[in-house]
């Protein structure tokens, strides 16, 4: 897969899901440094950040809307067809970026590898059929034509498809809220977050509904549903203690960025790598919402970014207990479920050995010592 996501062996359904999740994570993990850079700039320099600065804050939107999706598309293309795939993947991703208002991480994950695969098919068709001296001409024009054509497809097709997916997720969340099923909203919110639809849900659905509710009651629990840093913190803590050994050193920095900086995107690749861990963040998110309901918690505005400091900053006077209790409960439940799903670190990593495969004869046969 890559140095960040070791190859999964085996052919069972579980291994197939892990392989798919590992492939998605493989497009993100090599670019974690860029995510951290964006997270630091965002946490520090946006108007609600630690050191508000308009001149530096102008970097936030271009990085998240252009640079990060193109890096993802570039990496996905490289995974499929090397450097040529990387180039056309980046070009095609530009089409998705230009055709949408929100960050197109999901669109980049789709169009980057797809474009590289089309170029790979073309290269296979013309292999050994190009006359000597024309190789570079054919290579450059084929990459340019396929990359440019897929950029147009990105503007007209992939971008609208991702926007439609976002609308469906947003409508589902709004329906759950309207039917007083707030804890179940996490069943939609957490998977949508992992697919990088968190900003669309938070600012497109939760924000407007929360503002209307806060205008009537002075606070709103809706501001807390997507932005709760507890589920992500619990997941990262589980990875730090029980995750694959190769990934454990990366989690302390991710925890700082996620919990204290409020950049939740940093933990999404960890879930994509092992998709069953989505159950942990769903359980943590639902628990947090339930505690918020039971304690009557609410915020006066959207915590931006979704850090523990921002959470506390927009908590109304006298509401500290409910806010802290909900975040803590979400963290503990997410940590417990994720730790169990990771097997509490026992045995070999699943990326090293597929547990569905039966043991070999040499593994089960007793050792007989000669007298």
Wavefront OBJ file of the C-alpha trace (Angstrom):
o trace
v 0.000 0.000 0.000
v 2.540 2.589 1.177
v 5.046 3.161 3.928
v 2.237 4.753 5.952
v -0.333 2.020 5.392
v 1.245 -1.444 5.271
v -0.172 -3.992 2.830
v -3.169 -5.982 4.055
v -3.044 -9.674 3.178
v -5.909 -12.124 2.746
v -9.077 -12.200 0.662
v -11.866 -12.139 3.245
v -14.482 -9.385 3.497
v -12.764 -7.921 6.524
v -9.423 -7.753 4.716
v -11.111 -6.176 1.669
v -12.649 -3.433 3.799
v -9.326 -2.823 5.515
v -7.573 -2.709 2.155
v -10.056 -0.152 0.835
v -9.793 1.938 3.998
v -6.023 1.690 3.883
v -6.053 2.885 0.290
v -8.125 5.943 1.229
v -5.861 6.633 4.185
v -2.847 6.209 1.931
v -3.940 9.310 0.038
v -4.079 11.326 3.267
v -1.289 10.071 5.503
v 1.644 11.260 3.326
v 0.081 14.731 3.452
v -0.460 14.905 7.209
v 2.278 17.538 7.433
v 0.231 19.814 5.181
v -2.847 19.218 7.326
v -0.865 20.108 10.434
v 0.443 23.275 8.775
v -3.105 24.277 7.867
v -4.325 23.368 11.343
v -1.697 25.511 13.036
v -2.368 28.494 10.753
v -6.106 28.128 11.313
v -5.888 27.732 15.082
v -3.555 30.692 15.424
v -4.646 33.340 12.954
v -8.385 33.149 12.231
v -10.489 35.844 13.968
v -11.351 33.442 16.803
v -7.826 31.988 16.987
v -5.051 32.494 19.510
v -3.248 35.249 17.590
v -5.798 36.780 15.184
v -4.061 38.182 12.127
v -5.890 39.123 8.914
v -2.737 39.045 6.818
v -1.867 35.463 7.799
v -5.482 34.273 7.941
v -5.808 34.701 4.155
v -3.839 31.437 3.867
v -6.576 29.365 5.479
v -9.091 29.125 2.613
v -6.604 28.575 -0.254
v -4.852 25.809 1.669
v -7.993 23.888 2.613
v -9.889 24.473 -0.634
v -7.066 24.203 -3.175
v -3.744 22.912 -1.841
v -4.961 20.006 0.308
v -7.379 18.541 -2.273
v -4.740 18.792 -5.005
v -2.184 17.073 -2.765
v -4.697 14.289 -2.122
v -5.477 13.922 -5.834
v -1.761 13.976 -6.654
v -1.006 11.278 -4.067
v -3.940 9.122 -5.172
v -2.820 9.339 -8.791
v 0.749 8.446 -7.838
v -0.468 5.347 -5.989
v -2.169 4.144 -9.180
v 0.273 5.059 -11.944
v 3.441 6.605 -10.576
v 4.538 10.123 -11.446
v 2.423 10.330 -14.598
v -0.624 9.337 -12.598
v 0.243 11.930 -9.962
v 0.369 14.734 -12.519
v -2.968 13.926 -14.188
v -4.532 13.300 -10.783
v -3.566 16.815 -9.683
v -4.825 18.360 -12.936
v -8.168 16.568 -12.693
v -8.543 17.524 -9.036
v -8.255 21.172 -10.031
v -11.507 20.729 -11.926
v -13.259 19.475 -8.791
v -11.801 22.318 -6.747
v -12.881 24.966 -9.254
v -16.414 23.601 -9.452
v -17.242 23.633 -5.749
v -17.431 26.069 -2.843
v -16.584 23.643 -0.032
v -13.303 21.690 0.417
v -13.333 18.785 -2.042
v -11.341 16.162 -0.152
v -13.800 13.428 -1.076
v -13.897 14.578 -4.695
v -10.092 14.475 -4.842
v -10.118 10.919 -3.483
v -12.411 9.927 -6.339
v -11.081 11.765 -9.371
v -7.334 11.571 -8.686
v -7.029 7.756 -8.750
v -9.705 7.461 -11.467
v -7.831 9.757 -13.839
v -4.547 7.977 -13.175
v -6.255 4.646 -13.889
v -7.548 5.908 -17.240
v -4.047 7.051 -18.173
v -2.698 3.670 -17.097
v -5.172 1.945 -19.401
v -4.155 4.194 -22.282
v -0.467 3.562 -21.663
v -1.163 -0.161 -21.715
v -2.963 0.113 -25.056
v -0.184 2.030 -26.818
v 2.725 0.214 -25.203
v 5.224 -0.983 -27.857
v 3.117 0.627 -30.594
v 4.648 4.104 -30.598
v 7.380 4.684 -33.159
v 10.832 5.479 -31.833
v 11.315 9.172 -31.210
v 7.627 9.852 -30.602
v 7.433 8.437 -27.070
v 7.757 11.782 -25.273
v 5.263 13.457 -27.601
v 2.664 10.736 -27.044
v 3.277 10.637 -23.293
v 2.894 14.383 -22.837
v -0.137 14.808 -25.079
v -1.943 11.783 -23.648
v -1.421 13.047 -20.104
v -2.520 16.542 -21.085
v -5.637 15.397 -22.919
v -6.763 12.885 -20.287
v -5.949 15.191 -17.381
v -7.682 18.161 -18.990
v -10.731 16.128 -19.990
v -11.112 14.767 -16.462
v -10.773 18.284 -15.054
v -13.847 19.182 -17.104
v -15.592 16.075 -15.781
v -14.671 17.221 -12.282
v -16.339 20.578 -12.812
v -19.522 19.147 -14.325
v -19.896 15.743 -12.636
v -17.724 14.874 -9.632
v -18.161 18.220 -7.900
v -21.973 18.132 -8.149
v -22.023 14.468 -7.059
v -20.046 15.249 -3.911
v -22.272 18.283 -3.305
v -25.322 16.010 -3.607
v -23.823 13.575 -1.091
v -23.275 16.491 1.259
v -26.885 17.611 0.827
v -28.184 14.098 1.603
v -26.089 13.902 4.780
v -27.217 17.382 5.789
v -30.893 16.542 5.200
v -30.552 13.348 7.245
v -29.069 15.263 10.161
v -31.778 17.921 9.931
v -34.476 15.189 9.959
v -33.037 13.572 13.079
v -32.895 16.948 14.800
v -36.458 17.743 13.789
v -37.680 14.425 15.219
v -35.874 14.816 18.561
v -33.455 11.977 17.853
v -30.327 13.932 18.622
v -28.116 11.060 19.888
v -28.827 9.132 16.677
v -27.553 12.095 14.679
v -24.054 10.801 15.396
v -24.817 7.799 13.157
v -24.835 10.242 10.246
v -22.511 12.967 11.507
v -19.465 10.860 12.387
v -19.228 8.897 9.097
v -19.830 12.131 7.202
v -17.035 13.799 9.156
v -14.601 11.041 8.272
v -15.419 11.661 4.598
v -14.400 15.300 5.183
v -17.965 16.621 5.083
v -17.648 18.032 8.594
v -17.557 21.705 7.612
v -20.595 21.337 5.375
v -22.619 19.726 8.159
v -21.391 22.051 10.894
v -21.732 25.358 9.076
v -24.409 24.353 6.589
v -26.856 22.645 8.980
v -25.879 22.972 12.632
v -24.875 26.621 12.477
v -28.111 28.087 11.075
v -30.340 25.839 13.208
v -28.252 26.573 16.294
v -28.391 30.325 15.734
v -32.192 30.194 15.522
v -32.432 28.128 18.717
v -29.924 30.292 20.586
v -31.905 33.408 19.668
v -34.877 31.952 21.568
v -33.217 30.220 24.521
v -29.813 31.881 24.798
v -27.929 28.687 23.944
v -28.150 25.666 21.652
v -27.019 22.065 21.881
v -26.861 21.954 18.071
v -23.556 23.814 18.158
v -22.089 20.819 20.046
v -23.097 17.868 17.860
v -20.413 17.966 15.178
v -17.751 20.020 16.946
v -17.348 17.873 20.103
v -13.600 17.078 20.281
v -14.182 14.110 22.600
v -14.754 11.283 20.068
v -11.621 12.165 18.120
v -9.540 12.442 21.263
v -10.680 9.016 22.473
v -9.863 7.441 19.118
v -6.382 8.966 18.989
v -5.648 7.911 22.563
v -6.621 4.345 21.650
v -4.258 4.490 18.677
v -1.486 5.855 20.863
v -1.733 2.960 23.314
v -3.071 0.071 21.227
v -2.744 0.978 17.543
v -0.224 -0.405 15.039
v 3.247 0.259 16.404
v 4.324 2.099 13.261
v 1.573 4.680 13.782
v 1.785 5.240 17.528
v 4.533 7.898 17.347
v 2.331 10.082 15.112
v -0.572 10.292 17.547
v 0.715 12.734 20.231
v 1.076 15.532 17.674
v -2.307 14.607 16.192
v -3.895 14.815 19.657
v -2.526 18.311 20.205
v -3.775 19.494 16.808
v -7.180 17.842 17.219
v -8.095 18.465 20.858
v -6.309 21.726 21.588
v -6.186 23.126 18.053
v -9.672 21.974 17.053
v -8.674 20.542 13.665
v -10.671 17.305 13.579
v -9.500 16.364 10.071
v -6.268 15.110 11.606
v -7.906 11.928 12.956
v -9.977 11.036 9.885
v -7.168 9.026 8.195
v -6.857 6.820 11.289
v -10.517 5.818 10.886
v -10.186 5.339 7.134
v -7.261 3.005 7.739
v -9.423 0.746 9.929
v -13.018 1.488 8.911
v -14.590 -0.499 11.750
v -13.325 2.203 14.112
v -16.159 4.383 12.852
v -18.201 2.530 15.488
v -15.993 4.042 18.184
v -16.522 7.654 17.150
v -20.250 7.043 16.595
v -20.546 5.604 20.114
v -18.505 8.446 21.560
v -20.454 11.103 19.680
v -23.848 9.655 20.676
v -22.767 9.397 24.317
v -21.607 13.003 24.317
v -24.916 14.189 22.854
v -26.867 12.171 25.432
v -24.888 13.717 28.290
v -25.368 17.185 26.816
v -29.130 16.534 26.736
v -29.279 15.181 30.277
v -27.308 18.093 31.710
v -29.066 20.764 29.666
v -25.829 21.850 28.054
v -25.593 24.279 25.180
v -23.323 26.850 23.583
v -23.998 30.437 22.591
v -22.215 30.150 19.222
v -20.380 27.707 16.980
v -16.990 26.790 18.497
v -14.502 27.615 15.769
v -12.241 25.754 15.477
v -13.714 22.827 17.428
v -11.128 22.712 20.211
v -11.728 22.273 23.904
v -10.717 25.905 24.408
v -13.234 27.141 21.841
v -15.857 24.889 23.435
v -15.303 26.446 26.840
v -15.068 29.948 25.412
v -18.637 29.846 24.029
v -20.136 28.034 27.029
v -22.663 30.250 28.848
v -22.095 31.101 32.490
v -23.062 28.198 34.710
v -22.876 25.628 31.908
v -19.338 24.368 32.472
v -20.341 21.072 34.059
v -22.524 19.895 31.176
v -19.995 20.898 28.538
v -17.038 19.224 30.244
v -19.081 16.145 31.184
v -20.212 15.608 27.579
v -16.708 15.965 26.171
v -15.252 13.660 28.834
v -17.971 11.015 28.356
v -17.482 11.060 24.584
v -13.727 10.660 25.043
v -14.018 7.734 27.448
v -16.572 5.825 25.359
v -14.709 6.401 22.112
v -11.457 5.321 23.752
v -13.019 2.167 25.238
v -14.713 1.058 22.014
v -11.695 1.857 19.837
v -9.354 0.049 22.227
v -11.562 -3.034 22.115
v -11.731 -2.922 18.309
v -7.943 -2.633 18.208
v -7.693 -5.708 20.441
v -5.994 -3.702 23.211
v -2.756 -4.034 21.278
v -2.545 -7.801 21.670
v -0.974 -9.920 18.945
v 0.298 -8.854 15.574
v -1.077 -5.911 13.658
v -3.789 -6.884 11.212
v -1.754 -5.290 8.468
v 0.920 -7.881 9.082
v -1.217 -10.964 9.246
v -4.819 -11.563 8.246
v -6.691 -13.095 11.217
v -9.178 -14.791 8.909
v -6.551 -17.044 7.394
v -6.237 -20.432 9.103
v -2.929 -21.117 10.822
v -0.422 -23.259 9.014
v 0.567 -26.732 10.141
v 3.872 -25.465 11.490
v 2.032 -22.970 13.698
v -0.305 -25.523 15.259
v 1.846 -28.618 15.497
v 3.376 -29.196 18.927
v 7.114 -29.136 19.200
v 8.496 -32.576 20.063
v 11.906 -32.627 21.639
v 14.124 -35.605 21.145
v 15.110 -37.480 24.251
l 1 2 3 4 5 6 7 8 9 10 11 12 13 14 15 16 17 18 19 20 21 22 23 24 25 26 27 28 29 30 31 32 33 34 35 36 37 38 39 40 41 42 43 44 45 46 47 48 49 50 51 52 53 54 55 56 57 58 59 60 61 62 63 64 65 66 67 68 69 70 71 72 73 74 75 76 77 78 79 80 81 82 83 84 85 86 87 88 89 90 91 92 93 94 95 96 97 98 99 100 101 102 103 104 105 106 107 108 109 110 111 112 113 114 115 116 117 118 119 120 121 122 123 124 125 126 127 128 129 130 131 132 133 134 135 136 137 138 139 140 141 142 143 144 145 146 147 148 149 150 151 152 153 154 155 156 157 158 159 160 161 162 163 164 165 166 167 168 169 170 171 172 173 174 175 176 177 178 179 180 181 182 183 184 185 186 187 188 189 190 191 192 193 194 195 196 197 198 199 200 201 202 203 204 205 206 207 208 209 210 211 212 213 214 215 216 217 218 219 220 221 222 223 224 225 226 227 228 229 230 231 232 233 234 235 236 237 238 239 240 241 242 243 244 245 246 247 248 249 250 251 252 253 254 255 256 257 258 259 260 261 262 263 264 265 266 267 268 269 270 271 272 273 274 275 276 277 278 279 280 281 282 283 284 285 286 287 288 289 290 291 292 293 294 295 296 297 298 299 300 301 302 303 304 305 306 307 308 309 310 311 312 313 314 315 316 317 318 319 320 321 322 323 324 325 326 327 328 329 330 331 332 333 334 335 336 337 338 339 340 341 342 343 344 345 346 347 348 349 350 351 352 353 354 355 356 357 358 359 360 361 362 363 364 365 366 367 368 369 370 371
